[in-house]
Amino acid sequence: MAVTYLMLARLPEGGSEAFDAYESVVLPLLAEYGGRLERRLRTPDDRVEAHLITFPGDEDLAAYRADPRRSAAAPLLDASGAAVELFAVRDVR
């Protein structure tokens, strides 16, 4: 069963450039694990970014997170100063 996640990244002032560099490496990897970026949103001040991402299952997210290319890009995430939170979410009707 597909699982949707909400990722929130809180960026310090000036952190968006390094965060964008990190995202340019890791977002293309999603498809290799069956992941799909449903929505990518950012506040006008570039301080908060939100992603809605769907994976076929939890194990696919785990495999994506363990990808060595993602780990190699971690210094870019660290340089951005982003505080990242990840939540499994569901539609509310």
C-alpha positions in Angstrom: 0.0 0.0 0.0 1.4 3.4 -1.0 2.5 5.7 1.8 2.6 9.5 1.5 5.1 11.6 3.5 5.3 15.3 4.3 8.8 16.6 4.5 9.3 20.0 6.1 12.7 21.7 5.9 13.2 24.9 8.0 16.1 26.9 6.4 18.1 29.6 8.1 18.6 32.8 6.2 20.9 32.2 3.2 20.5 28.4 3.4 18.4 27.9 0.3 21.3 27.8 -2.2 23.0 24.9 -0.5 19.6 23.2 0.1 18.8 23.6 -3.6 22.1 22.0 -4.5 21.3 19.1 -2.2 17.8 18.7 -3.6 19.2 18.7 -7.2 21.1 15.5 -6.3 18.6 13.7 -4.2 15.2 14.4 -5.8 16.1 12.6 -9.1 16.8 9.4 -7.0 13.2 9.2 -5.9 12.0 7.4 -9.1 14.6 4.7 -8.6 12.8 3.6 -5.5 9.3 4.1 -6.8 9.0 7.5 -5.2 7.1 10.4 -6.6 7.3 14.1 -5.6 3.7 15.1 -5.6 4.3 18.7 -4.6 7.2 21.0 -3.7 6.4 24.2 -2.0 8.4 27.0 -0.5 7.5 30.1 1.5 8.2 33.5 -0.2 11.0 34.2 2.2 12.8 30.9 1.3 12.8 29.8 4.9 10.5 26.8 4.8 10.1 24.1 2.1 7.5 21.3 2.1 7.4 18.2 -0.1 4.6 15.7 -0.5 6.2 12.5 -1.5 4.6 9.1 -2.2 6.4 5.7 -2.1 5.0 2.3 -2.7 5.8 1.3 0.9 7.9 2.2 3.9 10.7 -0.1 2.8 11.1 1.9 -0.4 11.6 5.1 1.6 14.1 3.2 3.7 16.0 2.1 0.6 16.0 5.7 -0.8 17.3 7.1 2.5 20.1 4.5 2.5 21.2 5.3 -1.1 25.0 6.1 -1.0 24.6 9.0 -3.4 22.2 10.6 -1.0 24.7 10.1 1.8 27.4 11.6 -0.3 25.3 14.7 -0.8 24.7 15.1 3.0 27.4 17.8 3.4 25.3 20.0 1.2 22.3 19.5 3.5 24.5 20.2 6.5 25.9 23.4 4.8 22.3 24.6 4.3 21.6 24.5 8.0 18.2 22.9 7.3 16.2 21.4 10.1 14.3 18.5 8.4 11.2 16.8 9.7 9.4 13.8 8.0 5.9 12.7 8.7 3.8 9.9 7.3 0.5 11.5 6.3 -3.0 10.5 5.0 -5.8 12.2 3.2 -8.5 13.6 5.5 -12.0 13.5 4.0 
